[in-house]
């Protein structure tokens, strides 16, 4: 009898240690699928941004470092927006006498990001900063559905 109780307690303790977390994921048709994923398998988008210290406009080195950190964060947000919404690219090519005389490409990115998690801001070499952001797939689906509803 004691052996059965100990086995039952052992099994319950093992199943309690394998806790899973619920994530709601919107599918393409708008329905909500319930999926139970461990935290380490949660789907995220990762964006990285960079900025140089020396290109910042200030005489104070400390202020240039802070400005580079801010610029790298903005670059990471821009890269995150590109992943969520894509880019709008305009191209113009001018041909004169069967030779390309002008070729212009313009990229435009616009979007709304909320809920991004700042993973790190770290120096890279002597003159740069790198910022890493991540965004969960649940928030990405929310952002894309907001775009479709507007």
N, C-alpha and C positions, 0 to 999 in steps of 0.2 A: 504494500500500500504506500509506504513512504517512498519507494522507488518510483512509482507512478506519479506521485506529487512532484518529486524532484525533476523528473523528465518533463512534466507539463510546465513547471516554472522555467526550466531551461529553454524550452521552445518559445515560451512567451517572451523571455528576455531577448532572445535572438531576433524575433520578429519586431520587437519594440525598437531595437537598435537600427533597423533598416527603414527609418522614417522616410517618407516620400512627400513631396510638396506638389500642390495642385497648380497647374498653369492653364489658363484659358487661352486657347489659340483660335483665332478667327480663320476660317478657311476661305477660299476664293469666292464661294457662293454666299458668304456672310453668316453661315451657321457657326455656332460655337461648339468646338470639339473639346471634351474634357480629356486631358492627358495628364498622367501622373509621371513626373520626371524627377529624378534626383537633382539636387541643386547643381552638381557639377556638370550636368548635361543640359542645363538651361541654355537655350539658343540666344546668342547676343551678336550684335554688330559691333565691330571694333573699328575706331577711326583714330588715326595718328596725325598730328600736326607738328610743323617745325617752324622755327624762326631764328634768325641770327641776331646776336647782340649788337654787333658792330654796325648794322644797318639802321638801328634805331636812332632817332633824332633827339639827342640830349647831350649836354656836356658832362652830366653826372653819370658815372658808370653804374651806380646802384639803380638809378632810374632806368637806364638802358636795359639792365637785366630784367627789371619788373615789366617793362614794355615788351621785351622779347617773350617773357612768359605769357603775357596776355595775348600777344600776336600768335603764339603757337597754339594757344587754346582756341582762338577764333578760327585758325586754320583747321584744327581738328573738328570743330563744329561744321565748318564748310564741307569737309570730307564726309562727315556723317550725313549731312543733308543730301549730298550727291548720291550716297548709297540708298537713302530712303526714297527720294523723289526723282533722281536722275538729273541729267543736264540738258539744257536747251542750247543747241549749237547752231550758229548761223555761219554760212560759208559763202564767199563771193570770189569768183575767179574771172579775171579779165584776160581775153585772148586778143592779141593784135598781130596781124600778119602770120597767123598760125603759130604764134609763140606766146606762152603765158607771160603777161607783163605784170600782173598783180594777182596775188592770192591772199585772201584774208579769212581768218577763222576767229569767231568770237564765241565764247562759252558763257552761259548765264545760269546761275543756280539761285533758286529761291525756295524757301520753305520754312516751316515751323518745327522746332525741336523742343520737346520738354522731356524731363525724366532721364536725361543722360547722366550716367555715373562717371565722375572723374576718377580714373584709375591712377594716373600718375602725371606729374610734371617733373622732368628730370633733365639735368644738363647733359649735352652730347658734345664731347670734345671741349675745347676752350671757348667756343664762340656761338654755341647753339643751344636751344632748348627743344625738348620733345614732350608733347602732351598726348596722353592716351585717354580716350573716352569709350564708353560702351553703352549700348542701348538694347534693352531686351526685346525679343520678338513680339511680345504682347503690346508694348508701347509702339513699336513700328506698325503693327496692324491697326492700332487706334489712330495713329497719325495718317495712315493711308486711307482709312475709312472716313476720317474728317475731310480729307481732300475730295473724296468721291461724293460726299453729301453736300458740299458747298456749291 
